[in-house]
Amino acid sequence: TLTGVGGHFTKPTQFTVKVLRPIDRKLVVIWESQQLSATQPGISKIRFPVSIGVERDDIVAYHFPEITSVSFDVGTGDTRQYGGNLRLGSHVSTSSLAGAKKRRSYSIGVFGLLN
């Protein structure tokens, strides 16, 4: 169960959080947050208005309408990028995601409760 999101932001920014679920070899957007705001640089924690149920193998995604302002490290992660804004109910194939060779690890993540 997801209850919120937190991250280290280099400047104020707006973004949305999405949950993608693997269905028939595609990743389908099954939930998306309202637009969220990190109002100042530094660490921000934002609670979702309602808790979100997730399942094993679900993937958390973030959409930033502008260039991301999240701190990151190179060489330690497995973050992928997609050039558009996936809307609720839309899908994407994993082969269309870029960034595997960049090995970036961003300082953003969700928090919640284990059931």
C-alpha positions in Angstrom: 0.0 0.0 0.0 1.5 3.3 -1.1 0.9 6.3 1.1 3.1 9.0 -0.4 6.2 10.1 -2.2 9.5 11.7 -1.1 12.6 13.0 -2.9 15.5 15.4 -2.9 14.7 18.2 -5.3 17.2 20.8 -6.7 14.4 23.3 -7.3 10.6 23.6 -6.9 8.8 21.3 -9.4 5.5 19.7 -10.2 5.1 16.0 -11.1 2.7 13.1 -11.0 3.3 9.5 -9.7 1.9 6.5 -11.7 1.7 2.8 -11.1 2.3 0.5 -14.1 1.3 -3.1 -14.0 2.7 -5.8 -16.4 -0.3 -7.1 -18.4 0.2 -9.2 -21.6 3.8 -8.2 -22.0 3.0 -4.5 -21.8 3.1 -2.0 -18.9 -0.4 -0.6 -18.3 -1.0 2.6 -16.2 -3.4 1.5 -13.5 -3.2 4.6 -11.3 -1.9 8.2 -11.4 -1.8 10.9 -8.8 -3.0 14.4 -9.0 -0.3 16.9 -9.9 2.0 17.1 -6.9 4.3 20.0 -6.0 7.7 20.1 -4.3 7.6 23.7 -3.2 11.2 24.3 -2.3 14.7 22.8 -2.9 15.8 20.0 -0.6 13.9 17.0 0.8 10.1 17.0 0.3 7.6 14.4 1.5 4.0 14.4 0.1 1.2 12.2 1.2 -1.4 10.9 -1.2 -5.0 11.8 -0.4 -5.8 8.0 -0.3 -3.7 4.9 0.1 -2.9 3.0 -3.2 -3.0 -0.8 -3.3 -0.1 -2.3 -5.3 0.9 -5.8 -6.3 4.1 -7.6 -6.7 5.8 -6.6 -10.0 4.0 -3.3 -10.2 6.3 -0.4 -11.3 6.3 3.1 -9.9 6.8 5.8 -12.5 7.1 9.6 -12.3 6.1 12.2 -14.9 7.9 15.6 -14.8 6.4 18.0 -17.4 9.7 20.0 -17.4 13.3 18.8 -17.1 13.5 16.9 -13.9 14.8 18.6 -10.8 15.6 15.4 -8.8 19.1 14.7 -7.7 20.7 11.5 -9.1 23.8 9.4 -9.1 25.3 7.7 -12.1 26.4 4.1 -12.3 24.3 2.6 -9.6 20.7 2.5 -10.8 18.3 1.0 -13.4 16.0 3.9 -14.2 14.3 4.0 -17.5 12.8 7.0 -19.4 9.8 7.4 -21.7 9.4 10.6 -23.8 5.7 11.1 -23.3 3.1 11.3 -20.6 1.4 8.0 -20.2 -2.2 8.5 -19.1 -4.4 6.3 -17.0 -5.3 3.1 -19.0 -2.5 3.6 -21.6 0.3 1.2 -22.1 3.9 1.0 -23.2 6.2 -1.9 -24.1 9.4 -2.2 -22.0 11.5 -2.2 -25.3 10.4 1.4 -25.9 11.9 2.6 -22.6 15.3 4.3 -22.8 18.1 4.9 -20.3 19.3 1.4 -19.4 23.0 2.3 -20.3 22.9 5.5 -18.2 22.5 3.5 -14.9 21.0 6.5 -13.1 19.7 6.3 -9.6 17.3 9.2 -8.7 16.7 10.4 -5.1 12.9 9.9 -5.3 10.7 7.1 -4.1 7.3 6.2 -2.7 6.7 5.2 0.9 3.9 3.0 2.3 2.9 0.0 4.4 3.7 -3.6 3.8 0.7 -5.9 4.0 
